[in-house]
Amino acid sequence: MFPEHPNIRPGAIEPREYQIRIAESALRGNTLVVLPTGLGKTIIAAMVAAERLNHGRVLFLAPTKPLVMQHLETFRGVLNIPEGEIVAFTGEVKREKRARMWREARVIISTPQVVENDVIAGIAPLEDFSLLIVDEAHRAVGNYAYVLVAEEYRKRAKDPLVLAITASPGSVREKLDEIIANLGIERAEIRTEKDRDVRKYVHPIRVKIVHVEMPEEVRELHSALMKAYEAVIAKLREFGLLHKKRPTRSDLLAAQREVSGKIAETREGSWYTAMAWITAAIKVDYALEYLETQGVEACLKHLESIVEDASKRGGSRAARMLVEIPEFLAALSAARRVRARMEEIENPKLEVVKELVRKTLARKPDARIIVFTQYRETAALVAKALESVEGARPVRFVGQASRGEDRGLRQREQVEIVEKFRNGEYNVLVATSVAEEGLDIPSTDAVIFYEPVPSEIRSIQRRGRTGRRRAGTVYIIATRGTRDQAYYWSSRSKEKRMLREMEVLREQLSDRLKFEEYADAVKEEKKEEADEKKGADVRKKEGQRTLFDFAGEDSPEVVVDSREMGGGVVRHLMRKGVRVTPQSLPVGDYVISDRVVVERKTSADFASSLFDGRLFEQAGRLKEAYERPIVIVEGGIPGNIPHGSAYGAIASLAVDYGIPVLFTRGEEETAEVILALLRRERAKRRDVAVRGQKRALSDDEKKRAVVESLPGVSATLAKRLLEEFGTVRGVIDASPGELMQVRGVGRKTAEGIFRLVNERYGEG
């Protein structure tokens, strides 16, 4: 069927038998394909796409821009349709142009965030597509954009088919269940290196772990950091937290969740202090990780960033607390001493990398090598060190985002580096995680892990950069007695568990009956949602109006500021059936009606806007434009704001501006609040209206504004004066003694008002 297909260019591919079998299976239902790196998942996707083009259009999602462009090149080379009908979307393509391409292209390859935004904006005609391909499908969990796009596609397409592809779906069964539920998976095609039909295409990979010792001076620094860590943990134990002798980061994060709940319940100041100490402990734990896995340079840089944070205006409370601990200051001094002597102290990991690269190039001068590092700073350090190795031509390969002075690589630069690596201009790629996932980097002779990674998915992806076209070697460098070793054994254990889960899944999906039993179990969690809908239908029959009856149309509408698009709040609103209209709003984030607008702030944004004065400036603009503005703060009052300041700001917003402040625990709860507001306003038949200018004031508001313009009179005091004297004339005619009878009016204010209203013009 596939070797000679009208939609595949003659001679463009020579499919392997397992690829044909997997593609034919994938045409019979929504399929998860798990296949080791280098065995042609994209070719399988192209074959399925070729057949489905006879039924409609094809949408291919990939998580990064370089991957999108790589798949574009492959599909244009394989599919026998005009190149112009196969297009790529990235955030750089303007929406107006995308709207035209959505109408005209037969194959669209895109990052999921762009498609998600277009689905929300209503310009993506998903009903016209016959196939959705999801690359790196292990990402289809939580709030990642794959989830909403797949959900909308399966609801709207006339004849939907989903093809999900990945090299490693993960070892946690709950996560695998979530992927299956989110993508509507009905079948699975799973292959490992041991399967008979792929075995002959897999080249052997030798994995060697290389242990290094921590130098004596570095051990002393490690000991000093441990004392600082223990000092912070001792503070937390005073709150009844962290009873284990040596709490891990997971324990700290669990304590963080526990304390967040306490704050939400009690609002007690002591729990905000506990939260700051947890943050301090996490900061010290990261310093230990940097030292154990990256070296002194990375550790010291992290410690000094804490000191800098503590010294700046609006810096975190946790940082300020840390720099007051003697043990932390001792560790900082020790790090600076060791850093000053680094030329005398050997960096064992760096020396091992240099030696491994030297030996590999000595054996095979035309070899290609990838060195993986967790952090950009380490990548720069390693690339610089490798310049001294004979025959090595290293280059650093990082993502597109810029961090401070460290500029990321633009997509074009990434493509150029990969091409130069392919043709030998560079022969050592020193890369961060950007090179782990899917990129068509040529097969390498050696992959070096500067540090082990605890994730089995990332470990498999890194290892998959070698052994693709010839045998390869993987070296994993680990410092003895540190979390390096724990990460190594953790990833190995998870990988074995993943293979066991894959075998179980393959068996469960071996026939349709078994799959249906499994699918029922996976979708059990959605029963509540179905029951809720059933309840809504019953209420409707009984004559009760539902949310969607309020608007007199299929679904309610909320206008959302463009900067909020792609966030979790918007996704949750869409899942509730709300029509979301993106727009650049002059004030507010969510326009509920012609009188209600919501300004959404995270806990951190609330803090920064209070510190820099933006909060009350925004409040003024909100009140000028809308009758009933509301501020929602996600996450509660941040720990770095003194309680007096925080509650004072909330009181001022409520009393002086008439703006209530609502607190939510996260994006889903914020969406529920917005939904409740929509329900209220639709019940009152209020229309959505975006406002940017001052709204028309009521007569009472105009009266308050006149009185508020008098010297020393606040909004609250203006209201009291009008309530006391009845009219603006009554306020103006009042004597100082009469004015002073109103609560809040002192002699100075009363005399100032009397003088202003009685003084002749030109005398002031």
C-alpha positions in Angstrom: 0.0 0.0 0.0 2.5 2.6 1.1 5.6 2.1 -1.0 3.6 3.2 -4.0 1.1 5.8 -2.9 -0.2 8.6 -5.1 0.4 11.1 -2.3 4.1 10.0 -1.8 6.8 11.1 -4.1 8.2 8.1 -6.1 11.5 6.9 -4.5 11.2 9.5 -1.7 11.2 6.8 1.0 11.9 3.1 1.4 9.7 2.1 4.3 10.8 -0.7 6.6 8.3 -3.5 7.2 7.6 -2.4 10.8 6.9 1.2 9.7 4.3 -0.1 7.2 2.7 -2.3 9.8 2.5 0.5 12.3 1.2 3.0 9.7 -1.6 0.6 8.6 -2.5 0.0 12.3 -2.6 3.7 13.0 -5.2 4.2 10.2 -7.7 2.1 12.1 -8.0 4.3 15.2 -6.4 6.9 17.5 -2.9 5.4 18.0 0.0 5.9 20.4 3.3 4.9 18.7 6.3 4.3 21.0 9.4 3.8 19.0 13.1 4.3 19.9 14.9 7.4 18.6 16.3 7.0 15.1 13.8 4.4 13.9 11.7 6.7 11.7 8.6 8.0 13.6 8.3 10.9 11.2 8.3 8.6 8.2 5.4 6.7 9.8 3.6 10.0 10.3 4.2 10.9 6.6 2.7 7.6 5.4 -0.4 8.0 7.6 -0.7 11.7 6.4 -0.5 10.6 2.8 -3.5 8.3 3.2 -5.6 10.8 5.3 -5.1 13.6 2.8 -7.7 11.7 0.7 -10.2 12.5 3.5 -9.2 16.0 4.5 -6.4 18.1 5.7 -3.5 17.3 8.1 -2.4 19.1 11.3 1.1 18.2 12.7 2.1 19.6 16.1 5.7 19.6 17.4 6.9 21.3 20.6 9.7 23.5 19.3 10.3 25.8 16.3 13.4 23.8 15.1 11.4 20.6 15.1 8.6 22.3 13.2 11.0 23.4 10.5 12.6 19.9 10.4 9.2 18.2 9.9 8.3 20.8 7.2 11.4 19.8 5.3 10.7 16.1 5.6 7.1 16.4 4.6 7.9 18.5 1.6 10.4 15.9 0.5 8.0 13.0 1.0 4.5 14.1 0.2 3.5 14.3 -3.5 1.6 17.6 -3.2 2.7 21.1 -4.1 5.2 22.5 -1.6 3.1 25.6 -1.1 0.3 23.5 0.3 2.6 22.3 3.2 3.2 25.3 5.5 4.7 25.9 9.0 3.3 28.1 11.7 5.4 29.6 14.5 4.8 32.6 16.7 6.6 34.7 14.1 3.9 34.3 11.5 1.3 37.1 12.0 -2.3 36.1 12.8 -3.7 37.7 9.7 -1.4 35.6 7.5 -2.1 32.4 9.5 -5.9 33.0 9.1 -5.3 32.8 5.3 -3.1 29.8 5.6 -5.7 28.0 7.7 -8.1 28.3 4.8 -5.6 27.4 2.0 -3.0 24.9 3.2 -3.5 21.1 3.1 -0.8 20.3 5.6 -0.1 22.6 8.6 2.9 22.0 10.8 3.0 24.1 14.0 4.0 24.6 17.6 1.0 23.7 19.7 0.8 27.1 21.5 0.2 28.9 18.2 -2.6 26.5 17.3 -4.1 26.8 20.8 -4.2 30.6 20.4 -5.9 30.3 17.0 -8.4 27.8 18.3 -9.2 30.2 21.1 -9.4 33.1 18.7 -11.8 31.1 16.5 -9.7 31.2 13.3 -8.6 27.5 13.3 -11.2 25.4 11.3 -10.4 22.1 13.0 -13.5 20.5 11.5 -11.8 20.4 8.1 -8.9 18.2 9.3 -8.8 14.5 9.0 -5.6 13.8 11.0 -3.9 15.3 14.0 -0.2 14.2 14.5 1.2 14.9 18.0 5.0 14.7 18.2 6.7 14.1 21.5 3.4 13.0 22.8 4.6 12.5 26.4 4.0 16.3 26.8 0.2 15.8 26.5 -0.4 16.3 30.2 -1.5 19.0 32.5 -2.1 22.4 30.9 0.3 21.9 27.9 -1.2 23.2 24.7 -1.5 19.7 23.2 -4.4 18.9 25.6 -6.8 21.7 24.6 -6.0 21.4 20.8 -6.6 17.6 20.8 -9.8 18.0 22.9 -11.2 20.6 20.5 -10.1 18.7 17.4 -11.8 15.5 18.6 -15.0 17.4 19.3 -15.1 19.4 16.1 -13.6 17.2 13.3 -16.1 15.3 11.1 -13.9 12.2 11.0 -11.1 12.7 13.6 -7.9 10.6 13.7 -5.1 11.1 16.2 -1.5 9.8 15.7 0.7 10.3 18.8 4.4 9.6 18.6 7.1 9.5 21.2 10.3 7.6 22.1 9.6 7.5 25.8 6.1 8.1 27.3 7.4 7.9 30.9 7.4 5.4 33.7 4.5 6.7 35.8 1.3 4.8 35.0 -0.9 7.7 36.0 0.9 10.0 33.5 0.5 7.4 30.8 -3.2 7.1 31.6 -3.5 10.9 31.3 -1.8 11.0 27.9 -4.2 8.2 26.7 -7.3 10.1 28.0 -6.2 13.5 26.8 -5.5 12.3 23.2 -8.4 9.8 23.0 -5.9 6.9 22.3 -7.6 3.7 21.3 -4.6 1.6 20.2 -0.9 1.4 20.8 2.0 0.3 18.6 5.0 -0.2 20.9 8.5 -1.3 19.9 11.7 -1.7 21.9 15.2 -2.4 20.7 14.6 -6.1 21.5 11.6 -6.5 19.2 12.3 -8.8 16.3 11.1 -6.5 13.5 13.3 -3.5 14.6 16.3 -5.4 16.1 18.3 -5.4 12.9 18.0 -1.6 12.5 19.3 -0.9 16.0 23.0 -0.4 16.5 24.7 -1.3 19.8 25.2 1.4 22.4 27.7 1.0 25.2 26.9 2.9 28.4 29.8 3.6 30.7 29.5 5.4 34.0 32.7 7.4 35.0 33.0 8.2 38.7 35.0 11.2 39.9 36.0 12.3 43.4 35.2 15.6 44.9 38.5 17.6 45.7 39.2 18.1 49.4 38.7 21.9 49.2 35.3 21.4 47.5 34.3 18.8 50.2 35.0 21.5 52.8 32.7 23.9 50.9 30.1 21.1 50.6 30.3 20.7 54.4 29.8 24.4 55.0 26.7 24.4 52.7 25.3 21.4 54.5 25.6 23.3 57.8 23.7 26.2 56.3 21.0 23.9 55.0 20.7 22.2 58.4 20.4 25.7 60.1 17.4 26.5 57.8 15.8 23.1 58.3 16.1 23.7 62.1 14.1 26.9 61.7 11.4 24.9 59.8 11.2 22.3 62.5 10.1 25.0 64.9 6.9 25.1 62.9 6.4 21.4 63.2 7.6 20.7 59.6 10.2 18.3 58.1 10.8 15.6 60.6 13.1 13.5 58.4 16.8 13.7 59.3 17.9 14.9 55.8 14.8 16.3 54.0 15.0 16.2 50.2 13.7 18.8 47.8 10.6 16.7 47.3 10.0 17.0 51.1 10.5 20.8 50.9 7.9 21.0 48.0 5.5 18.9 50.0 5.9 21.2 53.0 5.4 24.2 50.7 2.0 22.8 49.6 1.1 22.1 53.3 2.0 25.6 54.3 0.1 27.1 51.4 -3.0 25.3 52.7 -2.4 26.7 56.2 -2.1 30.3 54.8 -5.3 29.9 52.8 -7.1 28.6 55.9 -5.8 30.9 58.7 -4.0 33.9 57.1 -1.7 33.8 60.2 1.6 35.7 59.8 3.7 32.8 61.2 2.8 30.6 58.2 4.1 33.3 55.8 7.4 33.2 57.8 7.4 29.4 57.4 6.9 29.8 53.7 9.9 32.2 53.4 12.1 29.7 55.3 11.0 26.9 52.9 12.0 29.1 50.0 15.3 29.7 51.7 15.9 26.0 52.2 15.2 25.4 48.5 17.7 28.1 47.6 20.4 26.4 49.7 19.5 23.0 48.3 20.0 24.3 44.7 23.4 25.6 45.8 24.3 22.1 46.9 23.0 20.6 43.6 25.1 23.1 41.6 28.2 22.2 43.6 27.6 18.5 43.4 26.7 18.3 39.7 28.2 21.4 38.0 31.1 22.7 40.1 32.2 25.6 42.3 31.7 28.3 39.6 27.9 27.5 39.2 27.5 27.2 43.0 29.2 30.6 43.8 27.2 32.3 41.1 23.9 31.0 42.7 25.0 32.1 46.2 25.9 35.6 45.0 22.6 35.9 43.2 20.9 35.3 46.6 23.0 38.1 48.2 22.1 40.4 45.3 18.4 39.6 45.7 18.6 40.4 49.4 20.2 43.8 48.9 17.8 45.2 46.3 14.6 47.0 46.9 11.7 44.6 46.7 14.0 41.6 47.0 12.7 38.3 48.4 12.2 37.9 52.1 13.8 34.4 51.9 17.0 35.9 50.5 17.1 38.6 53.3 16.6 35.9 55.9 19.4 33.8 54.5 22.0 36.5 54.5 21.4 37.0 58.2 22.3 33.3 59.0 26.0 32.9 60.1 26.2 29.5 58.5 25.1 30.9 55.1 27.7 33.7 55.3 30.4 31.1 56.2 29.5 29.0 53.2 29.6 32.1 50.9 33.1 33.0 52.2 34.2 29.4 51.7 32.9 29.4 48.1 34.7 32.7 47.4 38.0 31.2 48.8 37.7 28.1 46.7 36.8 30.1 43.6 40.0 32.2 44.1 42.1 29.1 44.1 40.3 27.4 41.1 43.4 27.5 38.9 45.2 25.3 41.5 42.2 23.0 42.1 41.3 20.6 39.4 37.7 20.4 38.2 37.4 16.6 37.9 34.4 16.6 35.6 35.9 19.0 33.2 39.1 17.1 33.0 37.2 13.8 32.3 35.2 15.5 29.5 38.4 16.7 27.9 40.1 13.3 28.2 37.0 11.5 26.7 36.8 13.9 23.8 40.6 13.6 23.2 40.5 9.8 23.2 37.4 9.6 20.9 39.0 11.9 18.3 42.3 10.1 18.5 40.5 6.8 17.7 38.3 8.4 15.0 39.4 11.8 13.8 36.1 12.4 11.9 34.0 11.5 15.0 31.0 13.6 16.1 30.5 14.1 19.9 27.7 15.6 21.9 28.3 16.8 25.5 25.0 17.3 27.4 24.9 19.7 30.4 22.0 20.8 32.5 22.8 24.5 32.6 23.9 27.1 30.1 26.7 28.4 32.3 28.2 24.9 32.4 27.8 24.6 28.6 29.9 27.8 28.2 32.5 26.6 30.6 32.8 23.1 28.9 32.9 24.6 25.4 35.7 27.0 26.4 37.7 24.2 28.1 37.4 21.9 25.0 39.1 24.5 22.8 42.4 23.3 24.3 41.8 19.7 23.2 43.7 18.8 20.0 41.4 18.2 17.1 38.3 19.4 18.9 36.1 22.1 17.3 33.5 22.7 20.0 30.4 24.9 19.8 27.8 25.7 22.4 24.2 24.8 21.5 21.4 26.4 23.6 17.7 27.4 23.3 16.3 30.6 22.0 15.4 32.3 25.2 17.8 35.0 26.4 18.6 35.1 30.1 20.1 38.4 31.2 23.3 38.9 29.3 23.3 35.3 28.0 21.7 35.7 24.6 19.9 32.6 23.3 20.4 31.2 19.8 17.8 32.3 17.1 16.2 29.5 15.2 18.3 30.3 12.1 21.5 30.1 14.2 20.5 26.7 15.6 19.9 25.3 12.1 23.3 26.7 11.0 25.1 25.1 13.9 23.4 21.7 13.3 24.4 21.9 9.6 28.0 22.8 10.5 28.1 19.9 13.0 26.8 17.6 10.2 29.5 18.6 7.7 32.3 18.6 10.3 33.0 22.3 10.7 32.2 21.6 14.4 32.7 18.2 15.8 31.7 18.6 19.4 28.3 20.0 20.3 28.0 21.2 23.9 24.3 21.3 24.4 21.6 21.9 27.0 18.2 20.1 26.8 17.3 21.8 23.5 19.3 19.0 21.7 17.5 16.2 23.6 14.2 16.3 21.9 13.6 15.2 18.3 16.1 17.5 16.4 17.6 15.8 13.4 21.1 16.0 14.7 23.4 13.6 12.9 24.3 10.3 14.5 27.2 10.7 16.9 30.0 8.4 17.9 29.8 9.4 21.6 27.4 11.1 23.9 28.8 12.5 27.2 26.5 13.3 30.1 28.2 16.0 32.2 25.8 15.0 34.9 23.2 12.2 35.2 19.5 13.3 34.9 16.8 11.7 37.1 14.2 11.8 34.3 14.1 8.5 32.3 12.6 10.4 29.4 15.5 12.8 29.2 18.0 10.1 29.7 16.5 8.0 26.8 16.4 11.1 24.6 20.1 12.0 25.3 21.2 8.4 24.8 19.2 8.3 21.5 21.6 10.9 20.0 24.0 8.0 19.3 23.7 4.5 17.8 21.3 5.7 15.1 23.4 4.8 12.1 26.4 3.1 13.7 27.5 1.8 17.1 28.1 4.4 19.7 29.2 5.0 23.3 27.5 6.9 26.1 29.6 8.2 29.0 27.8 9.4 32.2 30.0 11.4 34.6 29.0 11.2 38.3 30.6 12.6 41.4 30.8 9.9 44.2 28.7 10.4 47.3 26.5 13.1 45.7 23.0 13.3 44.2 24.7 12.5 40.8 24.7 8.9 41.8 21.1 9.1 43.1 20.0 10.6 39.8 21.7 7.9 37.8 20.1 5.0 39.7 16.8 6.9 39.7 16.7 7.2 35.9 17.7 3.6 35.5 15.0 2.4 37.8 12.4 4.5 36.1 13.5 3.3 32.6 13.1 -0.3 33.7 9.7 0.5 35.1 8.7 2.2 31.9 9.6 -0.9 29.8 7.5 -3.0 32.1 4.6 -0.6 31.8 5.0 -0.7 28.0 4.8 -4.5 28.0 1.7 -4.4 30.1 0.1 -1.7 27.9 1.0 -3.6 24.8 -0.7 -6.7 26.2 -3.8 -4.7 27.3 -4.2 -3.2 23.9 -3.5 -6.4 22.1 -7.2 -6.7 21.2 -10.1 -4.3 21.1 -12.0 -5.9 24.0 -9.1 -5.5 26.4 -8.5 -2.0 25.3 -12.2 -1.0 25.9 -11.9 -2.3 29.5 -8.7 -0.4 30.0 -10.1 2.8 28.4 -13.2 2.6 30.6 -10.9 2.6 33.6 -8.8 5.5 32.3 -11.9 7.6 31.7 -13.5 6.8 35.0 -12.2 10.2 36.3 -14.3 12.0 33.7 -17.5 10.4 35.2 -18.1 13.4 37.4 -18.0 15.8 34.5 -20.6 13.6 32.7 -22.8 13.5 35.8 -22.6 17.3 36.1 -23.7 17.7 32.5 -26.6 15.3 33.2 -27.6 17.3 36.2 -27.6 20.5 34.0 -29.9 18.8 31.5 -32.3 17.7 34.3 -32.3 21.3 35.6 -33.0 22.6 32.2 -36.0 20.2 31.7 -37.3 21.4 35.1 -37.3 24.9 33.8 -34.2 26.2 35.6 -31.9 28.4 33.5 -28.4 27.2 32.9 -25.4 29.4 32.4 -25.7 29.1 28.6 -29.3 30.2 28.7 -28.3 33.5 30.3 -26.7 34.8 27.2 -29.5 33.8 24.9 -27.0 32.1 22.7 -24.9 28.9 22.6 -22.3 30.1 25.1 -21.3 33.2 27.1 -18.5 35.4 25.9 -15.6 37.0 27.7 -13.1 39.4 26.2 -9.6 38.6 27.3 -6.4 40.7 27.1 -4.0 39.2 24.5 -1.3 38.8 27.1 -3.5 36.3 29.0 -3.9 34.0 26.0 -2.3 30.7 26.3 -2.6 30.7 30.1 -4.4 28.2 32.2 -7.3 30.5 33.0 -8.3 30.7 29.3 -8.0 27.0 28.9 -10.2 26.3 31.8 -12.8 28.8 30.6 -12.9 27.2 27.2 -13.4 23.8 28.7 -16.4 25.2 30.5 -17.9 26.3 27.1 -17.0 30.0 27.3 -16.4 31.8 24.1 -13.0 33.6 24.5 -12.4 36.7 22.4 -8.7 38.0 22.5 -8.2 41.7 22.3 -5.5 44.2 23.4 -7.3 45.7 26.4 -6.5 49.3 27.5 -7.4 48.3 31.1 -8.1 45.0 32.9 -7.6 41.4 31.8 -11.1 39.9 31.5 -14.1 42.0 30.5 -17.2 40.4 31.9 -19.8 43.0 30.9 -20.2 46.7 30.2 -19.8 47.4 33.9 -17.6 44.5 35.3 -13.9 43.9 34.5 -11.4 41.7 36.2 -7.7 42.5 36.8 -5.8 39.2 37.4 -2.6 39.2 39.3 -0.3 36.5 40.5 0.9 36.7 44.1 4.3 37.9 42.8 2.7 40.5 40.5 0.6 41.8 43.3 3.7 42.3 45.4 5.7 44.1 42.7 2.9 46.3 41.7 2.4 47.4 45.3 6.2 48.1 45.7 6.5 50.1 42.5 3.2 52.0 42.9 1.5 50.5 39.8 -1.3 49.0 41.9 -3.1 52.2 42.7 -2.4 53.7 39.3 -4.1 50.7 37.8 -6.9 50.9 40.3 -7.6 54.5 39.3 -7.8 53.5 35.6 -10.0 50.5 36.3 -12.5 52.7 38.3 -12.6 55.4 35.6 -13.4 52.9 32.9 -15.8 50.4 34.7 -18.5 50.7 37.3 -17.6 47.4 39.1 -13.9 46.5 38.7 -12.6 43.4 40.6 -9.0 42.4 41.4 -8.2 38.7 41.6 -4.9 37.6 43.3 -3.8 34.1 42.7 -1.8 32.4 45.4 -2.6 34.6 48.4 -0.6 37.4 50.0 3.1 36.9 49.1 5.6 36.3 52.0 7.8 39.3 51.0 5.1 41.9 51.8 4.7 43.0 55.4 1.2 42.2 56.6 0.4 45.7 57.5 1.2 46.9 53.9 -0.7 44.1 52.3 -3.9 44.5 54.3 -3.6 48.3 54.0 -3.4 48.0 50.2 -6.5 45.7 50.2 -8.4 48.1 52.5 -7.5 51.0 50.3 -8.7 49.3 47.1 -11.9 48.3 48.8 -12.7 51.6 50.6 -11.1 54.3 48.5 -11.6 52.8 45.1 -14.6 50.5 45.6 -12.6 47.6 44.2 -13.0 44.3 46.0 -9.9 41.9 46.1 -10.6 38.2 45.7 -8.0 35.5 46.4 -7.8 32.2 44.6 -5.5 29.2 44.9 -4.7 29.0 41.2 -5.8 29.3 37.6 -8.6 26.9 37.7 -10.2 28.6 40.7 -9.7 32.0 39.0 -11.6 30.6 36.0 -14.4 29.5 38.3 -14.7 33.0 39.8 -14.9 34.5 36.3 -17.5 32.0 35.3 -19.6 32.9 38.4 -19.3 36.6 37.4 -20.4 35.8 33.8 -23.3 33.9 35.2 -24.4 36.9 37.3 -24.0 39.4 34.5 -25.8 37.2 31.9 -28.7 36.9 34.3 -28.9 40.7 34.3 -28.7 40.7 30.4 -25.5 42.9 30.6 -23.6 43.1 27.3 -19.8 42.8 27.0 -18.3 46.2 26.3 -14.6 47.1 26.2 -13.9 50.4 27.8 -10.6 52.4 27.8 -11.8 55.9 28.4 -13.6 57.3 31.5 -17.1 56.0 31.7 -20.0 58.4 32.2 -20.3 59.1 35.9 -23.7 58.9 37.7 -25.0 62.1 39.3 -23.9 60.9 42.8 -20.4 60.1 41.5 -20.2 63.6 40.0 -21.2 65.1 43.3 -18.6 63.0 45.2 -16.0 64.1 42.6 -16.7 67.8 43.2 -16.4 67.4 47.0 -13.3 65.2 46.6 -11.5 68.0 44.8 -11.6 70.1 48.0 -8.3 70.2 50.0 -7.6 67.2 52.2 -10.8 65.4 51.1 -10.4 61.7 50.2 -13.1 59.6 48.4 -14.3 58.3 51.7 -14.4 61.7 53.4 -16.3 63.1 50.4 -19.0 60.5 50.9 -19.3 61.3 54.6 -19.5 65.0 54.0 -22.3 64.6 51.4 -24.2 62.2 53.7 -23.9 64.8 56.5 -24.9 68.0 54.6 -27.0 66.4 51.9 -25.8 68.5 48.9 -22.6 69.9 47.4 -24.1 73.4 48.3 -24.5 72.2 51.9 -20.8 71.2 52.1 -19.6 74.5 50.6 -21.8 76.7 52.9 -20.8 74.8 56.1 -18.7 76.7 58.6 -15.3 75.2 59.9 -17.0 74.2 63.1 -19.8 72.4 61.3 -17.3 70.7 59.0 -15.3 69.4 62.1 -18.4 67.6 63.3 -17.8 65.0 60.5 -15.6 62.1 61.5 -12.2 62.4 59.9 -12.3 66.2 59.4 -9.7 68.0 61.5 -9.3 71.8 62.1 -6.7 72.1 59.4 -8.8 70.4 56.7 -12.0 72.3 57.8 -10.2 75.7 57.6 -8.6 74.7 54.3 -12.0 74.0 52.8 -13.6 77.1 54.2 -10.8 79.3 52.9 -10.9 77.8 49.4 -14.6 78.2 48.9 -14.8 81.7 50.3 -11.5 83.3 49.0 -11.9 85.6 45.9 -10.5 84.3 42.7 -7.0 85.7 42.1 -6.1 86.1 45.7 -4.8 82.5 46.1 
